[in-house]
Amino acid sequence: MDSSVLVRFAGIAKEFTVNSDLDLGFFTVKWYGAIIAFGFSLAVLFGGRTAHVWKINLDKMVDVLIYGTFSGIICARLYFVAFKWDYYSQHLSEIPKIWEGGLAIYGGIIGGIIAAWVVCKVRKLNFFNLLDMVGMSLLIGQGIGRWGNYANQEAFGGFTGSNWGMMSDKVIDYISLESVRPLYGLENVENVKEYVTQNNLYVHPTFFYESVWCILGFFVLYIIMKKYRKFSGQLFLTYGVWYGLERMIVEGLRSDSLYIAGTNLRVSQALSAVIVLVCGALLVSLLIKYSKNPKPIEGVDYFPPKTEKELLKEKKKEEKKALRAAKKTADASAEK
C-alpha cells in the first residue's frame, strides 16, 4: 500500500513527497517511530556524556534509562488514550499501536520522572542533578521527534496565511471529518478538498514550531549549564518554563488537542500554565537564595576554571584600578 503523500507549503513553489512508511522489502519501518528513536538516541548519548562529566555513575544511569524509558512510553500512551477514551473504548485493539501516533509528551515526562525518582532513591543518585540532565535531553528528543508528526502529517493547527503554512491530502482528509469541520469553520462546506484548493488554504505546521523552539531551548540551557548554573534542578525548572510557555501558545493553534471531558479546556494548555507558574516561582526564589549564598553542586565544579580571555580581562581591570588608586594618592599629596 502506497503511504506517500504530496505536501505543499505556501511560500515554496514545490511539492514534497512524504512517506509514513519505509518499505525495506522484508520489513516495513514506520518513519514516526524511526524519527522518535533517532531523537531518543541522541538524547541518551548527550545524557551519557553529561553523566560522565558530572561524575554520575553510568551503571546506575543505565537503570534510570531502562525503567524511565519503559515507564515514559507506557504513561505517554495511557495519557493520550485516557483523554481519547470515547474512541479507544470502542477500539481496544488499537491501544498498543503506538507506531501509528498518539504519544502524549506530558504523559511520557510524568511517567519517566516517577520511575527516575524511584530508581534514584534505590540506587542513591542525586535526583535533581538527574532532572537537569533530563531537561536538556528532552529538548533534543522533542526537537527531533516532532518531525515524526510531519511524516504522519499530524499535529497541525488551524488555517494560516503565513508563507510556512502547510497542506496535503492527508490534512484535508482530517479536516473533512464531520467532528473536525467546525474547528475550521467548514461545517457548511460540502466538498472540503475543492474548497481548500480553490481558496489556496494552508494550516499551521505546529510540529515545526515546537521543533524549532525545543532545539533553540537546548542551546539556551546549554549556555546556562556552562556559565550560570547555581543549583541542582535549575536547568529542569528552566526547561519547565521554556517548554511550558511554548506549549501554552502552540497548543492554542492546534486542532487535535486533548480536552478535559465535558469542557472546552485543552489539557496540555492548562497543564502548561500550571508548570510555567510553579517552575517560574521556584526558579526565581532559588536563584535569589543561591545567589546570596552560593554552594558547590554535587559532582560539578561550581566555580569553573577561568579562560585566558577572562584572566586577561581581570588583569586589565586590576591595572586600571591600580592606576586610579595611584592617581588619587598623587592628587592627595599635591593638595598637601
N, C-alpha and C positions, 0 to 999 in steps of 0.2 A: 504493500500500500504506500503510495506517494505521500510523504509527510511535508513536502516543500510548500512554501507559501511566499508570494511576492510581497515585499514590504516597500512602501514608498514614504519619503519624507518631504515635507512642504518646501524646504529650501534646497533640495538636491534633485537635479533633473535626471535621476536614475533610479531604477528599482533594484532591490536587493533580494536574492533568493535565500530564504531561511528555512532550515530543516530542523524539526524537533527530534529526528532520529538520525543516527549514523549507521547505515547498513554495512556490516563487515562480511556479509555472506553467511557465515556460520553463526553470527551473533549480531544483535542489534543493540546499539548503545543509545540511550536517551541523553541528548545534549544537556537537558536540565540537570540530570544527576551528575554528568561528567563535569560540567562547569562548577557546580557546587563542590564536588570532590576536589577539583583543582584549587578553588579558593580555600577550602579547608586545609589542603596540604600545605599551601604557602603560609597559612596562619599557624599551623603546627610547627613548621620549620622556624618561623620567626620566634614563636614561643620557646622552642627548644634552645635557640641561640641566646635569647634573653635570660632563660633559666640558668644557662651556663655562666653568663656574665654576672648575674645576681647571686651566684653560688647556691642555687636551689638544687637539691638532689634530683638528678634526672630519673633515677629509678622510681622515686616517689611521684615524679611528674607524669610518668607513664601511667601510673594508676589513676591519677586525676584525669588524664586524657581519655582512657578507656571508659571509665564509668561516666565521666562527664559527657562524652560523645553519645553513648547509648541513651542516657537519660535525656539529653538535649533533643535528640531525634524523636524519641517517643513522646516527649512533652510538646514538642513543636507540632506534631501531628494531632495529638489529643486536644491541644488548644484550638487548632483550626477546626477539627471535627465538632468540638463542643459548641462552637458558635455557628456551625452549619448543620446542626443536628436535624433540622427539618428535612434536609436532603439525605444525610447519611443514615438516618433511622430507616429509610426506605431502600438504602443501597449499602447494606452492611459489608458486602464483599469488596467494596471499593475502599474501605478504610485503610487497609495496609498499602495501597498503591501510591506510595509517596513519590515515585518516579514520574507521575503524571502531574505533579504540583500539589500545593496545599500544605506547606510547612510554614507555620507562623513563627516569625523570628522571636517575638517576645516569649512565646511558649518555650522555644529552644533555650533562650537565655536563662529563663527561670529554672528549667529542668537541669541545665548544666551547672548553674551556680549551687543549687541544692546538693547535687552529687559531689561537687568540688568541696563544699563545706564539710560534708561527712568524711570524705577522704582526708582532708586536711586535719580534721580532728583526730582521726585514727592514726595517720602517718606523721603527725607532728610537723605540719608545714605552716608557714606564715600565710594565712588565708588572704590577708589584704595585699600582700605582695603579689600573690597569685591573681587576685582580681585586677590589679594594674596590668599585668601581662595579658590577661583575658580581654580586657577592654581594647587594647591595641590590636590583638589578634582578631577580635571580632570585626573590627573595621576593615581589615584585609579581606576576611572571608565574606563579609556582606558586600563590600565594594565589587568584588569579582563575582560572587554568587548571584547577584541581581541580574546578570546577563543571562542566567538560566531562564528568567522570565521573558527575556527577549526571544529566546529560542522557542518558547511555548506561546509567544505572543499573548502575554497576560500581564497583570499588574500595571495597567494603563489607566488614564484618567478620562475626564470629560473632554469636550471639544475645545480646541485652541487654535488661535490664528498665528501662532509663532512659527518661525521657519523650521524649528526642530520637531514640529508636530508629526505624528506617525499614523499610517493607516495600512491595513491589509484585509484580505477577505476573511481571515480568522477573527479579526477585530469586529468586522461587520457582522459576522455570524453571531458574535456575542451580544452586540448591542441591538440585534434584531429580535432577541428573546423578549417575549411579552413582559416578563418581570423586570427587564432592564431598560426597555424603551423609555419609560417615564423619566429615568435619570438623565436621559439625553434630550428630553422634550420631543420624542418621536412617537408618542402613543397614538397619534392620528395619521402616521405615515404608513402606507400600505407596503411599498417597496423600499426598504431601508437602503439597500445597495445602490439602487438608482438615485435615490435622494442624496446619499453621501457623495456619489461620483459627480452628479450634476452640480452640487454646491461646493465641490472641492474641499470637503471637510477632513480634519485630522484630529487626533486625540493626543493628550499629554503623555509622553513616554515616561511615566513617573518612576519606572525602574531605573531609568538613566539618571534622573535627578538624584535618586538615593545613592546610586553607584558613585557618582562624582563627589557627592557630599561625604561619603564614607572614606573614600581614598584621600580626599583633602584632610579629613579629620585625623587620619592615621599620621600624616606628616605634622599636623599641629601637636598631637600627643607625643610624637617622637621628639620634637623640639623641647616640649615641656619635660620629658623624661631626661633629656641630656643636660638641660640648663636650669630648670625651675622646679624640680620635684622636691617637695618639702616633707612629705609623709607618705607612708604606705596607704594606698587606697585613693590617693589624689587623682591618678590617671583614670581610674574606673569612674569616679564621681564626675570627672570632666567628660568622659565618654557618655555618661548618662545625660548630661546637659546638652552636649553636642548632638548626639543622635536623637534625643527626645525632641529638641527644637525642630529638627528637620522633619521628623515623623509627624509632628503636630501639623505642620504646614502641608506636606505632600499627601498625607492621608486624606486631607480635605479635598484633594483633587481627584482621588481615585474613585472608580465606580464599582469596585469589587470589595469594598471594605466589609469587615465583620462587624455586626451590630449587636448591641445588648438587646436581648429578646424583648419585644414589645415597645421598643423606643427607636428614635432616630439618632441615638448616640453611638458614634463609632468607637469600638472597643480600643483600638490602638491609639486613637487621638486622645481619648480620656486618660488612658494609662500613661501616654507620653507626657501629658500635662502634669500628672502626679510625679512622675520620675524627674522632670525638669525642676519642679518646685523643691522636692525633697533633696535631690542631689545638689542643686544650686545652693540651698541653705546650708547643707553640711559642708560643702566645698568652701564657701566663704568663711564660715565660722572656724573651720580647721586651719585654713590658710592664715587667718589672723592669729590663731593660737600658736602655730608653729613658726610664724614669722617673729613673734615676740620671744619665743623660747625654742630655738631650733635644736633638734635632736638627731643623732645618726639614724639612718634607716637600716634595718637588719639586712646584712648581706650586700649592701650597696654603699659606695663611698658617698657620704653626704656632701662633703666638700671635694669636688673633683679636682684633679691636678690642673693648674693654670697653664694655658698655652703660651708660646713665646710672645704672641701678639698682646695677650693680656698682661704679661710680665713687663713688656716694653712700655705699655700704656701706663702701668702703675709707676714705673721708674720715672717717666716724664712728669707724672703728677707730683711725685716726691720732689723732683728737681725744681718744678715751678713753685712748690710750697716752700722749699728752702730759700729760693731767690726772694720770694715775698717777705719771708721772715728776716732775711739779711738786710733787705731794703728798709724794712720797718725799724730794725735796730739802728741802721745808719742814720735814718731820719731823726730818730730819738736822740742820738748822740750829737747831731748837728744842732738841734734845738737847745741843748745844754750849753 
